[in-house]
Amino acid sequence: MFKNPSSSNLIELNGEYSIPIVVLSIIMSVIASYTALSMNERAYKNSFFHRNFWLALASIAMGFGIWSMHFIGMSAYSLPVEMHYHKPLTIISVIPAMLASFIAFYIASRSNRTYWTYVLAGSVMGIGISSMHYLGMYAMEMDLFYTYDSVLFLTSIIIAIIVSVIAIYIFSGFRRFVVNRIIQLVTAIIMGLAVSSMHYTGMAAITFYVPKDFISSSMHMHMMDMSGVAISVAIGMIVLLGTLLFSSLVDRYVEYRANYFDVLTKLPNRRLFEQKLRKPIFPEHLAIWHLHDLEKVNREYDYQFGDELIQHVAEVLELSTSKMVDLYRIEGNRFAFLTRDMYEEKQMQEEMEKVAELLRQPFFIQNQEVTLQATCAISKAYNYEEASSIYTNALSVLNHPSVQYNHEVVMYDPSIHTYTFEREIADDVFDAMLKGELYLVYQPKVSMQTNEIMGVETLLRWNHPVYGMLSPGIFIPILENHDRMKDVTDWIIKLVCRQISIWNVEGIPFGQVAINIPGQYVTSPRLLDVLKQTLNDYDIRPAQLELEITETTFVKNIAEAMRAVSVLRQEGFSVALDDFGTGVSSLSYLKQMPISTLKIDKSFIDEIPHSQKDSSIIQAIIRLGESLDLAVVFEGVETKEQVEFLVATCKDPIIQGYYFSKPMIPEELKGWRNKDVE
């Protein structure tokens, strides 16, 4: 293998490279690296699939790319001999590359990484690349002899290892930057060059010999004819790009289904329902069917029986309504119909009467006859003011004392229903705080520059014993109108400070914890007293809290609000201007506001980068925030396209939204952080 043969009967044979095919082989290697990098990136994101699934796909892409690059590179080298490949060995030669890639990616993805981790992972990758190359060379069948230069042979392996260590380090150590496609492409080029360098150094190590009486044939100047090259390139491109596209689409589809659709009935869920409500198209009609006492059915039979009953009800509702009506399962025992630009109020009522007639009929589940009690509430909206309360109005009907669960269809009447519902919510809030029905969740804010958690926002949730999960958009305005939010905010401050003290003891850094402060409370002296006392009780520093106030707080009383915020800033608290862009204040006041952070409202994020108008507005706000030296936080970020746009537009964007995580209770937040650290 390394010993030169006797030169008495042999002559050295020199070949030539086709530069275009050499370039093609390098491009193939870069494409494979880019694909593997994309797969590896998804392994660190919240995904329906396990992390190892994405690591396996990254390994397949990388291994197949190395394999394709090798044989395309061999096609670039021409010798005047006839050559064939041993097919089983040729196929087997891809295994070392794939296996080594998986092991390397897996090692590099572990927690507590050190430089030796990268050296180990890179060594495995380099040996895998080299093994594939030399096994592929061994698979060649031709009428000549060849030997290796031992120095160049070892050099090719060392090159593969060293450059692989660098690539793996970039892969893992700098993965916070891979969302930027330019950085991702540069990294892929480095990895592609690692594979290519090893291959062509390995080729430089080989010397070919033929007998002195050898007669060359121009019919066989290439080791592989061009049709073989074309087929290899085509298959390689299709497999690599197809794998990337298919896996990404599947993961996004599964993630979308998991986030926006009910698992049991396959209907759109409450989250998608609330999203649609935020974008009304008039006239808008809402009907909610409440199935009464489903727990009784579960007790008398079992939960599987109850699930089958819900599925049958969903099928009946789907088949009984017009295609111009959207159906949602918004709670365990509630279904919602939402119409757009369709019915008059009377038409909607007629549709629901038909549904009522069907629900009066008994259901046959597991050879058992079951009759459901139910009622339906209908509300309407013809303008934005009515749209903001269309869901609240329907709930007011469902929970009014006059409701009978005999399949009646009841239209919302403001003179009958509104006061009862709002009063009940306002009266229940104190018990809700004591019983744990009102609770806090935390949503991370992540810096895209450092990939670190910069803080979390505290969000309020209410699992009402009668109404189920109430949207904050429903109960917070009611609590504000009934002067309950000051007491609720004091309760939130106490719970947040207690949670921060727990995190401090556990040594878990979550950065600043943001608390929303109601507009009417910002200027109250009571707020500062509560903050000082609570921080003292739990030994918390003001810098650990960020107080979020809305733009409308300044609009109502600009002078008083600025004075109050200035005092808070002097005490050491950070202050963020929340939902920026939704108010009507003059921008001339912005430079006077003593704030530290600008939070961009989700409504501006939803349509970027596809909406040119929203994209231009975001760019203008970013420039404004950066010119005032303010941290810029983007709320409601959900897609990779949005993140890429913000990373390209903003120097140091801080991302908050489902792209990284949903709002979580403290135990879930710790698990999410530990997973991200790993």
N, C-alpha and C positions, 0 to 999 in steps of 0.2 A: 504493500500500500504506500509506504514512504520510501522504499528503496528503488533507486533508478535502475532500469533494466540495462542489460549489456547493449552498447551502441553498435556492436558489430553487425547485427542483423536488423536493427530498427532505426527508423528516422523519426525525428520529432515533427509533429504536425501542428501547425498554427491555424487558428480560426479567426473569424472576423465577427464583429458585433454590428447589428442593425440598430443604429441610434434611435430611430422612431419606436422600435419595439422595446428597447431599453427604457425609454421614457414612458411607454405604455405600462410596462411592468411596475415602475415606480408609482405611477398614478393609481394602478390597481392596489398597491400596498397602502397608499394614503387613503383611498376610499374605504378599504377594510378597516384601517385604524380609526377613521372618522365614525364609521358605523359602530365599531366596538366601543368607542368613547361615548357615543350617544346611549348605547345600551347600559354601559357602566354608570352613566349619570342617573338613569332611571332607577337603578338599584338603590340609590340613596333617597329617592322621593317616596312619598306616601303612594302606595300602589296596591291594587287588588292582588297582584302576584307577589310571591315571596321574593326576597332579594336575590336568592340563589337562582331563580328563574332568569332574571336579567343578567346575572353573571354568566350563566350558561349560554345565553344568546350572544353575549359579548364575546365569549370564548369561541363559539362556533364561527361568528363573523371574523374574528381575528385569525383563527386557525385556517379557515377557508381562504382568507385573503393572503396569508403567508404561502399557502399551497398554490394558489392561482398565480401569485407573483413569481414563484419559483419556476413554474413550467412556461409561463410567458417569457421570463428571463432566459430560460434555456432555448426558447424559440428564436431569441435574438442572436444566438451564437451559431454561426455556420461553419460546418466542416464538410469536406468532400467525401463523406462516408454515409452509408445507409444506417439508420438508427431506428430502434423501436423501444417501446416501454413495456416492462413487465406489469401487466394491468393490476393484478392483486397487490403487488408491492406499491404501485403508484397510488392506489386507493388507501392502503394502510398508512402511507407516509403522512397523511393529513392528521392522523390521530395524535402523534406527539405534539403537534402545534396546538391543537384544540385543548388537549389535556393540560399542557404546560400553561396555556393562557388562562384556563379556569383556576388552576392552583395559584398562579401569580395574582390574578384579580382577587381571589378569595383571601389570600394572605394580606394583600394591600388594603382590603376593606375592613380588616379587623380593628378593634379599638386598641388604644395604647400603642400606637405605631411609633417606631423609632427608625433611625437611619438604617439599622441592621435589618429591619423589616423590609425596607425597600431593596436592600442589597439581596436578601433572600428571594424576594419575589422577582426581581430583575434577573437573578441568576437562573431561576427556574424558567423564566420566559426565554432567556437567551439560549439555554440548553435545548429548550423545545424547538426554537427556530432552527438551531444548528442541526438537531436530530432530524427534523423534517427535510432540511436541505440535503444532508448526506445520505439519508435513506432514499430520497428522490433520485439522487445521483446513482445510487446502487441499483435502482430500478431500471436504469438505462441498459439496453442491449444493443451492442454495435461491434463491428469487426475491427477493433483496435484495442490497445492497452493504454492504461493511464495510471499515473502515480500522483501523490500529493507532496507538496513541499511542507515539511512538518512545521516550520516557522509560520508560514502563511495560514496553514490549517488551524493552528492554535490561535493565531491573530484573529481569524474570522470568528471564532467562538468568543474570544475576549471582547471583540467589537460588539457582537450580539448581546453579550451580558451587560457591558458598560452602558451602551445606548438604551438597552431595555430598562436598566436601573433608573436612568434619567427619565425615560418615558413613564415608567410606573410611578415615579415620584411626582411627576406632573399630573398623571392620572388621579392619584389619590391625594397628595399633599396640597394641590392647587385646584381641587375639584369645585371650589366655590366660584371659580371663574369660568367654568365650562358652559354656563348659560349664555355667555357671550360667544356667538358663533365664530367670530374672528379668532379669539383665543382658542376655541375648540379646533378650528382648522389648523392653526399653527402647531398645536399639540399633535394633531393627526399627521402633519407633515414630518415632525420629528420622529414619531413612531414609524412612519412609513420608510423614512431614511434608515432607521435602525435595521429593519428587515432587508432593505435593498443593499445596504452596506455589507451586511453579513454575506448575502448571496454572491455579490460580485467579488468580494475578497476571497470567498471560498472558491469561486471559479478561477481566480488568479492563482490559487494554490495548486491547480490541477495541470498536469502536462500530459498530452496525448501522444502516443507512438503508434506507428504502423510499420509493417515489414518494408524492406527496401524495394521489393518488387511490387509494391502496392500501386495500383492504377486508379487514379481519382475519377469520379463520375460526376459531371455537372448536373446530372439528373437528381443527385441527392446532396445538394449543397446546404440544405437546412436540416437541422435535427428534427424539426417538425414543420410540416407544410403550413402555408398561410391559412388554409381552411381550418386546421386544428387551432391556430392562434385565435381566429375569429370566434370559433365555437367556445374556446376557453374564456375569452373576454366576455362574450355574451352571457354565458352561464354564470360567470363570476359576478358580473354587474347585476344580473337579475336576482341571483340569490342574496347578495349583500344588501342591495337597495330594497329588494322585496321583503327581506327579513326585517329590516329597520322600519319600513313603512307599515307592514302588517302588524308587527308587535306593538308599535306605538298606537296604531289605530285601535287595536284590540284593547290595550290597556286604557286608553282614553274613553273608549266606549263603555267598558266595564266600570270605570270610575264614574262616568256620567250616570250610568244606570244605578249604581250604588248610591250616588248622592241625590238623585232626583226622582227615583222610582221606588215604589213600595215593593218589597220582596215578595210578599204573599200574593197580592193581586196583580202585580206588574203595571199598576196604574201610576201616573205621576203623583208624587208625594207632596207633603205640605211645603217643603222648601221651594219646589218649582211653582206651587200655587201662590206662595207669597211673592215670588219673583214676578209672576204674571200680574199680580195685583198692583205692583209698583209701576207697571206700564199700561195704564188703562186706555182702552179705546171705546169711545162712547157711541151709542148707549151701551151700558154694561149692566148685566143682570147676574145675580148670584143666588143660587139655591143650595142649601145645605140640608142633607138628610141625616137625622140623628136616629140611630138604632138603639132602642132603649133596653137596658138591663141585659147586655150581652154576657156579663159576668155570671148571671143566673144560668145561662145556657152552658157556660164552661163548668160551672159547679155540678149541674145535673148530669152532664155527659163527661166531656174532657176537652182539653184545649185543642186537640187535633180535630175533634168534631166542630168546635167553634171556628177553627181556621177554614174548614171546608164550607161552613155556612157563609163566612165572609166572602169566600171565593165565588160561591153561587150568587150571592147578592151583587157582587161586582159584575158578574156576567150579565145578570138581568139589567142592571143599570146601563151597562155599555150598549146592549142590544135595543134598549127601549127609547133612546134619545137620538136627536138629530146629529148629523155630522158637524153641524155648526156649534155644537156645545162641547166644551172640554170637561172631562170628568177627572176628578182627583180623589185620592184617599188621604184626607188631611189628619185624621186621628184613627184610633183603633175602631171606633164605632161611628165615624162620621165620613160622609162622602160629599163632595162639593161639585156642583155644576156651574161653570162660568161661561157666559155667552159674550160674543163680541159683535157689535154692529149687526144685530140680528132681529131680536124679538121686541115687540111691544110687551108691556108688563102683563097683559092679558094672555099673550101667547106663551110666555114663560110659565104662567100659572097653569095653563091647559096642559103643557108638557108634563109638569110635575104631578098633575092629577092622574095622568096616564101611568106614571111611575107608581103612584100611591095604590092604584088598582092592582098592579102586579105584586106589590109588596104585601097586599092583604092576603094573597094566596099562600097556602102552606108550602114550605120547602121540605123536600124529602132528602135527608142526609143519612147515609148508612142505614137505610131501611127504617128510619125514624121520621115522623112528621113533626115539623117545627113551625110555629107561627110567630112572626116577629111583631113587636110593637115599635112604631116609628112615628116621627113627625118631620115636617119640612118647613124651613124658614126661607123666605125670599126677600131680598133687598135689591135696590137698584141704584145706579149712579148715572147722571147725565152731565156731570162736570167734575172737575178735580176736587172741589170741596167735598162733594158727596162720595167720590171714589175713596177718599182717605178713611171713610168710616163705613164702607159697604160691608166689610167683614164683621165689624163690631155690631152693626145693626142686626145682622143675621143672628149673631150670638145672643143679642138682647131678646130676640123672639124665642129662641130655643130654651132660654133659661127663665122665661117669665112664668110666674105662678099659674097663669091661666092655661098653660100648654097641656093638652091631652095627647097621649101617645096612641092615638087611634087612626094614624095615617092622614091626619089633617094637613093641609097646605096653608100656611099662614103668611100673609104679607106684612112686612114691617110697617108699623104705625108709630111715628115719633111721639105722639101724644100718649101712647100706652106703654111702649117698651123701653125707651131710652133711659129714663131716670132710674128705673129699677136695677138695670144692669150696672150702670156706672156707680150707683150707691153701694151695690153689693161688692163690687171690686174694691172701692175705697174702704169699705168697712172690713173687708177680709184681709187687708194687707198686714195688719199687726199680728194676727194669728199666723199668717203665712211666714212671717219672719221667725216666730217662735217655734213653729212646727217643722221648719226646714223645707216648706213648699216653695218659698222664695230662696234662691241660692245663686251662687256666683260661679261663672266660668271664666277662663282666661285664654286669650288668643295671642300667640307669639307675634312679635315684630322682628323681622330678620334683616340685617344689613347685607346687601348684595355685594358690598365691597370686601367684607371680612367673613361673610357667612356665619356671623355670630348672632345670638339672640340679644337684641338691644333692649328688649323689654317685653311686657305683656299688657294687654288692655283688659280691664275687668268689665265683664258684661253681665247683666242681670237676667235671670230666667225665673219663670213662675210656672210650676206644675200645679195648677189649681185642681182641687178635689172634684169640682163640678165641671168646669170648662176644659179641663186638660191643660196641655201646654199652651199658654197664652203668649202671643207675640208681644215683644216689648213695644212695638209700634202701636199696640192696642192699650196695654195697661199703663204705660208711663204717662201718656197725655192725660188719662183719667186721674192718676195720682197727682199730677201737677195741678189739674183743675180743682182738685179737692184738698190742696195744700198738704199732701202726704209725702212729697218727695224729699223734704228736708229731713224728716225722720228716717226715711229709707236710706238717704245718703249717709247720715250718721252711722247707721247700721252697717252699710257697705264699708265705710272707712275703718270701722272697728274690725270687721272680718278680714279686710285686706291687710291691715297692720299685723293682725294675729298670724295670718298666713306668711307674711314676709318674715316674721320672727321665727317661724318654723323652718322656713327655707334657710335662714341664716344659721340656725343650729345644725341643719343637715349639710351645710356647706354647698348649697345648690344656688348658683348665681342666675337669676332671671332678669337682671337689669332693673330698670325702673318699672314700677307697676302703675299703670294709668287708671285713674278713676274719673268718670264723667260727673261733672258738677252741674246741677240744674241752673239755668240762667238766673232765676230769682234768688238763688242761694249764694251766688258768687259775691254779691255786694253786702251780704249779711255778716255782721261781726261774729255771729255765732259760729260760722264756718271755721274761722281761724282758731277760735277757742277750742272747738272740737278736735281739730287737727293737732294742735299743740298737746292737748291732754292725752289723746290716743297715742301719739308718737312717744310721749313720755312713758305711758303705761307699758308699752311693748318694746321700749328702747330702740326705736326706729329713727333713722336720720331723715330729714326732709328731702334730701337728694334721692332717696329711694322711691319717692312718689312723684308722679306726674299728674297734674290736674288738667283735665280736658274740659274746655268751655266752648260753647258754640258761638258762631259768628253773630247770631241774633242777640246774644247777651250784650255785645257791644252796641249793636244797632239801637236797642231800646234806651240805653242810657250810657252814652260813650264816655262821658267824663267820670261818672261814678264807677263804671266798670274798670276803666284804666287805673283809677286810684286803688281799687280793691286788688287788682292783679299785681300792681306794683308792690303792694304790701306783701303779697304772697311770694313774689320773687325775692324780696329782701329777706324773707324768712328762710330762703333756700330751696323753695319748691320750684320745679319746672312747670311751665304752663304751656299747653298746646292749644292751638286754635283748631277746633274740630269742625268737620264738614265744610271746610273752606270752599267758597265759590257758590254756596247755596243761599247765602244771605244777600242783602242789598246794600251793604255798607260801602262807603267810598274807599277806594284803594289808598287815598291820601292818608287815611287813618292807620293803615297797616304798619307804616314805618314808625308810628308812635306807640303801637301796642307793645307792651313789655313781655312778649311771648318768646318761647325758645323753639317751638316746633309748629310746623304747618302740616295739618292733616288734610289730604285731598279726598273729597267725598267719592264714594263708590260710583255714583251716577256718572262721573266723568271717566271712570275706568272701564265701565262695562263694554263700551263700543270701540275702544282702542285695540289695535292700531288701524282697524278697518274704517272707522269714521275719521275723515280728514279734519272735520270741524272739532271733534273732541280731542284729537291728537294735537291740533294747534293750540287749543286752550290749555292742555296739560303742559305743553312746552313753554307756554307763556308763564304759567304759574310756577313751573320749576325755575325758570330764569329769575322770576321775582323773588322766590324763596332763597335761592342761592345768593342773590345780590344783597339780601338782608341778613345773610349768614345764619339762616334758620335750617334746622333739620327738617327734611321733607319725608312724610310718611304717606304711603298710598294704601287706602283701605279697599277691601273687596277684590283683591287681585286673585284671579282663579286660573288663568291659562298661561302656558309657556310663552305664547306670542305677546301677551301683555308684559310679562317680565322682561323679555328681550327688548321690547320697545323702551321700557323704563330704564333698563340698564344702559342702553345706547343714548338715552336722552339726558339722564340725570347723573351727576358725578358720584353721589353716594345714596342711591335710593334705599329706603327702608320699606320692606314689603310686609303687609298684613293681609291675610286672606286665606281662602281654602287652598291656594296653590301650595302653601306649606302645611297648613293645619286648620281644622275647624276649632271653634272655641271648646275648651276642655276643662273638666274639673281638675283639681290639683293632682290627684293620683294619675289621671291620664296624661297630664302635662309632664310629669316626671318621667313616665314611660316613654313619651314622645321624645323628650330631650335625651334620654339614655340611648334610644335607638339612633338618634341623629349623631350622637357622639361616636357611637360604634361605627 
